[in-house]
Amino acid sequence: MTRLIRRRVPDHLSCRQVAKVLQTHLDGELDDETASAVAEHLEMCRRCGLEAATYIELKEALARRAAPVPTASLERLRSFVAELDAHGAE
């Protein structure tokens, strides 16, 4: 069962805000307003767009199970998480 997560959405989301809900967005579990704001951010922000692409690639690789997850994708994801962690909460 899919549950929609509803949040109050500001006009523009920060990278940190998008990172917090990215997985939920990719799983289709956000309300329409939040999903729209995240999608808009992903279109405008190259860095977050690449991270979304990485998550999608990882998810597809895991779904195939036969293909290993590309090392470059894992490293890019780890680097993104470490960078967000280093900058603290926005």
Buried (B, 14 or more C-beta within 10 A) or exposed (E): EEEEEEBEBEEEBBBEBBBBBBEBBBEEBBEEEBBEBBBBBBEEBEEBBBBBEBBEBBBEBEEEEEEEBEEEBEEBBEEBEEEBEEEEEE
